[in-house]
Amino acid sequence: MSNERLAMLFFDIGLVLAMISMVIGPFGITNWALTTGVVACFFGIASLCLGFLSWDEWMEPERPSSGPDSAEPGETAEH
């Protein structure tokens, strides 16, 4: 299983546990609500770490171009 899929799985599990915690909390089931909330935070942080560690896309800085075609739309190139 790739890191991306594992990160999405952890995120989904954490989201479900957070929803469970939000639903059972107002009904007075405090111990289970706190437990599911803490475990949801653990899964959320784990998915965040895996997501950033498997991020292999590098952004290259934009290079300014020169010439008459480099004018922004709406601007006029001065001669």
Summary of the structure (lengths in Angstrom):
residues: 79
radius of gyration: 23.5
end to end distance: 58.3
largest distance: 74.3
contacts: 166
relative contact order: 0.16
helix: 62%
strand: 0%
